[in-house]
Amino acid sequence: WFAEKVTGKHNGTIMLSGGTIKNDHGNLSGTFEVNMTTIACTDLTGEYKGKLETHLKSDDFFGSAKYPKSQFVTTSITPIKDAKEGGFTHTVKGNLTIKDKTNEITFDAVIKGEAGKIACVGTATVDRSKFDVKYGSKSFFPDLGDKAIYDEFKLKFNVVAVK
């Protein structure tokens, strides 16, 4: 993950706890479960790392004690016509659920299948305000000034499914 605020930025990892990718004669679909208790910050160390991770897991952000799992379920995976060599191959649409709130997201990805494996690599942009993640959001608190945290964050992923 990668998130920014007016005065800086942070990045880290979050782990999948399970998922499936199906290939029905070239029609791809997938369901993925995210373990929200694994949110980790990789750009800080020591006390500040621990404080940020605890805050991200708190009710101010993702409330991982109450909502330990999030989910992404594809609704369509469409090949990109005239995809350029080395570029994105598919457009993925699906329903993302965070904190029991579900919203559609769309992103482009590189999807390749070979030797009993399917790999999906890409970056999805998520608007946290649509999932009731309000802390530091100008969408909910317009007078934050330089304390504002941008609503959009990015999830960069590399998922490999083995048959």
ABEGO torsion letter per residue (X at the ends): XBBBBAAEBBBBBBBBAEEBBBBBGGBBBBBBBBBAAABBBAABBEAAAAAAAAAAABAABAGAAABABBBBBBABBBBBBGBBBGBBABBBBBBBBBGGBBBBBBBBBBBBBBGGBBBBBEBBBBBAAAAGBABGBAAABAAAEAABBBABBBBBBBBBBBX
